[in-house]
C-alpha cells in the first residue's frame, strides 16, 4: 500500500510539472487555459484518490 501511495503522490507532482513546461513557450492563452483546467481537474481526482488510500487501514 505504501508503494501505491508513493506512486499516486508522484502523479500529483508530475501533473503540475507538466504545466510548468509552458513557461517561456509560445503557446496560446486558450491552449494554456484548456490544459491548465484539465490538469487541475486531474489533480483534484488524484488528490481525492490519495485521501481515500490514506483512509484504508492496511
DSSP file (Angstrom, degrees, kcal/mol; ACC not computed):
  #  RESIDUE AA STRUCTURE BP1 BP2  ACC     N-H-->O    O-->H-N    N-H-->O    O-->H-N    TCO  KAPPA ALPHA  PHI   PSI    X-CA   Y-CA   Z-CA
    1    1 A X     >        0   0    0      0, 0.0     4,-2.2     0, 0.0     5,-0.2   0.000 360.0 360.0 360.0 -34.3    0.0    0.0    0.0
    2    2 A X  H  >  +     0   0    0      1,-0.2     4,-2.2     2,-0.2     5,-0.1   0.892 360.0  52.5 -63.4 -38.0    2.9    2.4    0.7
    3    3 A X  H  > S+     0   0    0      2,-0.2     4,-2.6     1,-0.2    -1,-0.2   0.915 108.0  51.6 -62.2 -41.7    4.1    1.9   -2.9
    4    4 A X  H  > S+     0   0    0      1,-0.2     4,-2.5     2,-0.2    -2,-0.2   0.916 109.7  48.7 -61.7 -43.6    0.7    2.8   -4.2
    5    5 A X  H  X S+     0   0    0     -4,-2.2     4,-2.3     1,-0.2    -1,-0.2   0.894 111.3  50.8 -62.9 -39.7    0.6    6.0   -2.1
    6    6 A X  H  X S+     0   0    0     -4,-2.2     4,-2.2     2,-0.2    -2,-0.2   0.920 111.1  47.8 -64.0 -44.0    4.1    6.9   -3.3
    7    7 A X  H  X S+     0   0    0     -4,-2.6     4,-2.1     2,-0.2    -2,-0.2   0.909 112.0  48.6 -64.7 -42.4    3.1    6.5   -6.9
    8    8 A X  H  X S+     0   0    0     -4,-2.5     4,-2.0     1,-0.2    -1,-0.2   0.895 110.8  51.3 -66.6 -38.3   -0.1    8.5   -6.6
    9    9 A X  H  X S+     0   0    0     -4,-2.3     4,-1.9     1,-0.2    -1,-0.2   0.897 109.1  51.3 -62.8 -39.8    1.8   11.3   -4.8
   10   10 A X  H  X S+     0   0    0     -4,-2.2     4,-2.7     1,-0.2    -2,-0.2   0.885 106.9  53.7 -65.0 -38.4    4.3   11.3   -7.7
   11   11 A X  H  X S+     0   0    0     -4,-2.1     4,-2.1     2,-0.2    -1,-0.2   0.921 106.7  52.3 -60.5 -43.7    1.5   11.5  -10.2
   12   12 A X  H  X S+     0   0    0     -4,-2.0     4,-1.1     1,-0.2    -2,-0.2   0.911 111.8  45.8 -59.9 -43.8    0.2   14.6   -8.3
   13   13 A X  H  X S+     0   0    0     -4,-1.9     4,-1.8     1,-0.2     3,-0.4   0.919 111.7  51.8 -64.3 -44.5    3.6   16.2   -8.5
   14   14 A X  H  X S+     0   0    0     -4,-2.7     4,-2.0     1,-0.2    -2,-0.2   0.806  99.8  63.8 -66.0 -29.8    4.1   15.3  -12.2
   15   15 A X  H  X S+     0   0    0     -4,-2.1     4,-1.0     1,-0.2    -1,-0.2   0.925 109.1  39.6 -60.1 -43.5    0.7   16.8  -13.1
   16   16 A X  H  X S+     0   0    0     -4,-1.1     4,-1.4    -3,-0.4    -1,-0.2   0.821 109.5  59.8 -76.9 -30.7    1.9   20.3  -12.1
   17   17 A X  H  X S+     0   0    0     -4,-1.8     4,-0.8     1,-0.2    -1,-0.2   0.870 100.0  59.2 -61.8 -35.5    5.4   19.7  -13.6
   18   18 A X  H >< S+     0   0    0     -4,-2.0     3,-0.8     1,-0.2    -1,-0.2   0.919 106.0  45.5 -59.6 -45.8    3.7   19.3  -16.9
   19   19 A X  H >< S+     0   0    0     -4,-1.0     3,-1.6     1,-0.2     4,-0.3   0.778 101.4  67.7 -72.4 -25.2    2.1   22.7  -16.8
   20   20 A X  H >< S+     0   0    0     -4,-1.4     3,-1.4     1,-0.3    -1,-0.2   0.780  86.4  70.9 -63.1 -25.5    5.4   24.3  -15.7
   21   21 A X  T << S+     0   0    0     -3,-0.8    -1,-0.3    -4,-0.8    -2,-0.2   0.663  85.0  68.1 -67.0 -15.9    6.8   23.4  -19.2
   22   22 A X  T X  S+     0   0    0     -3,-1.6     3,-2.3    -4,-0.2    -1,-0.3   0.723  72.6 108.3 -76.3 -20.8    4.6   26.1  -20.7
   23   23 A X  T <  S+     0   0    0     -3,-1.4     3,-0.1    -4,-0.3    -3,-0.0  -0.380  91.8   8.2 -60.5 126.7    6.6   28.9  -19.1
   24   24 A X  T 3  S+     0   0    0      1,-0.3     2,-0.3    -2,-0.1    -1,-0.3   0.463 105.6 116.2  82.7   1.4    8.6   30.7  -21.7
   25   25 A X  S <  S-     0   0    0     -3,-2.3     2,-1.5     2,-0.1    -1,-0.3  -0.731  74.4-114.8-102.3 152.4    7.0   28.8  -24.6
   26   26 A X        +     0   0    0     -2,-0.3     2,-0.4    -3,-0.1    -3,-0.1  -0.677  59.6 143.6 -86.7  89.0    4.9   30.3  -27.3
   27   27 A X        -     0   0    0     -2,-1.5    -3,-0.1    -5,-0.2    -2,-0.1  -0.992  52.8-108.3-128.7 135.2    1.6   28.7  -26.6
   28   28 A X     >  -     0   0    0     -2,-0.4     4,-2.5     1,-0.1     5,-0.2  -0.206  23.3-120.3 -63.0 153.1   -1.7   30.5  -27.0
   29   29 A X  H  > S+     0   0    0      1,-0.2     4,-2.8     2,-0.2     5,-0.2   0.857 113.5  56.7 -61.0 -35.6   -3.7   31.5  -23.9
   30   30 A X  H  > S+     0   0    0      2,-0.2     4,-2.3     1,-0.2    -1,-0.2   0.913 108.9  45.1 -63.8 -42.5   -6.6   29.4  -25.0
   31   31 A X  H  > S+     0   0    0      2,-0.2     4,-2.6     1,-0.2     5,-0.2   0.935 114.1  48.9 -66.9 -46.0   -4.4   26.3  -25.1
   32   32 A X  H  X S+     0   0    0     -4,-2.5     4,-3.0     1,-0.2     5,-0.2   0.921 112.3  49.2 -58.1 -44.8   -2.8   27.0  -21.8
   33   33 A X  H  X S+     0   0    0     -4,-2.8     4,-2.4     2,-0.2    -1,-0.2   0.921 111.6  48.1 -62.5 -45.4   -6.2   27.6  -20.2
   34   34 A X  H  X S+     0   0    0     -4,-2.3     4,-2.0     2,-0.2    -1,-0.2   0.926 115.6  43.8 -61.7 -46.1   -7.6   24.4  -21.5
   35   35 A X  H  X S+     0   0    0     -4,-2.6     4,-2.9     2,-0.2     5,-0.2   0.913 112.4  52.3 -68.0 -42.4   -4.7   22.3  -20.4
   36   36 A X  H  X S+     0   0    0     -4,-3.0     4,-2.5    -5,-0.2    -2,-0.2   0.899 109.7  49.6 -61.0 -40.5   -4.5   24.0  -17.0
   37   37 A X  H  X S+     0   0    0     -4,-2.4     4,-2.2    -5,-0.2    -1,-0.2   0.911 112.6  47.6 -63.8 -41.9   -8.2   23.3  -16.4
   38   38 A X  H  X S+     0   0    0     -4,-2.0     4,-2.5     2,-0.2    -2,-0.2   0.917 112.7  47.9 -65.3 -43.6   -7.7   19.7  -17.4
   39   39 A X  H  X S+     0   0    0     -4,-2.9     4,-2.7     2,-0.2    -2,-0.2   0.895 110.6  52.1 -65.6 -39.7   -4.6   19.3  -15.2
   40   40 A X  H  X S+     0   0    0     -4,-2.5     4,-2.2    -5,-0.2    -1,-0.2   0.928 110.2  48.7 -61.3 -44.6   -6.4   21.0  -12.2
   41   41 A X  H  X S+     0   0    0     -4,-2.2     4,-2.1     1,-0.2    -2,-0.2   0.933 113.6  46.3 -60.3 -46.9   -9.3   18.5  -12.6
   42   42 A X  H  X S+     0   0    0     -4,-2.5     4,-2.7     1,-0.2    -1,-0.2   0.871 110.2  54.0 -64.4 -36.9   -7.0   15.6  -12.8
   43   43 A X  H  X S+     0   0    0     -4,-2.7     4,-2.6     2,-0.2    -1,-0.2   0.885 107.8  50.3 -64.9 -38.3   -5.0   16.9   -9.8
   44   44 A X  H  X S+     0   0    0     -4,-2.2     4,-2.3     2,-0.2    -2,-0.2   0.917 112.0  47.2 -65.4 -42.7   -8.2   17.1   -7.8
   45   45 A X  H  X S+     0   0    0     -4,-2.1     4,-2.3     2,-0.2    -2,-0.2   0.923 113.3  48.5 -62.9 -44.0   -9.1   13.5   -8.7
   46   46 A X  H  X S+     0   0    0     -4,-2.7     4,-2.4     1,-0.2    -2,-0.2   0.907 110.8  50.5 -63.0 -42.5   -5.6   12.3   -7.8
   47   47 A X  H  X S+     0   0    0     -4,-2.6     4,-2.3     1,-0.2    -1,-0.2   0.895 109.7  50.7 -62.7 -40.7   -5.7   14.1   -4.5
   48   48 A X  H  X S+     0   0    0     -4,-2.3     4,-2.3     2,-0.2    -1,-0.2   0.901 109.5  51.1 -63.8 -40.7   -9.1   12.5   -3.7
   49   49 A X  H  X S+     0   0    0     -4,-2.3     4,-2.6     2,-0.2    -2,-0.2   0.922 109.8  49.5 -61.5 -44.3   -7.6    9.1   -4.5
   50   50 A X  H  X S+     0   0    0     -4,-2.4     4,-2.0     1,-0.2    -2,-0.2   0.903 109.7  51.6 -62.7 -40.9   -4.7    9.7   -2.3
   51   51 A X  H  X S+     0   0    0     -4,-2.3     4,-0.9     2,-0.2    -1,-0.2   0.905 110.6  48.6 -62.5 -41.3   -7.0   10.8    0.5
   52   52 A X  H >X S+     0   0    0     -4,-2.3     4,-0.9     1,-0.2     3,-0.7   0.910 109.6  51.8 -65.7 -41.8   -9.1    7.6    0.1
   53   53 A X  H >< S+     0   0    0     -4,-2.6     3,-0.6     1,-0.2    -1,-0.2   0.880 105.9  55.8 -60.9 -36.9   -5.9    5.5    0.2
   54   54 A X  H 3< S+     0   0    0     -4,-2.0    -1,-0.2     1,-0.2    -2,-0.2   0.744 103.1  55.9 -68.6 -22.1   -4.9    7.2    3.4
   55   55 A X  H << S+     0   0    0     -4,-0.9    -1,-0.2    -3,-0.7    -2,-0.2   0.726  86.4  97.8 -80.2 -22.2   -8.2    6.2    5.0
   56   56 A X  S << S-     0   0    0     -4,-0.9     2,-0.9    -3,-0.6    -3,-0.0  -0.437  72.2-137.6 -69.7 139.6   -7.6    2.5    4.2
   57   57 A X              0   0    0      1,-0.2    -1,-0.1    -2,-0.1    -2,-0.1  -0.818 360.0 360.0-104.2  96.8   -6.3    0.5    7.1
   58   58 A X              0   0    0     -2,-0.9    -1,-0.2     0, 0.0    -2,-0.0   0.346 360.0 360.0-120.4 360.0   -3.6   -1.8    5.9
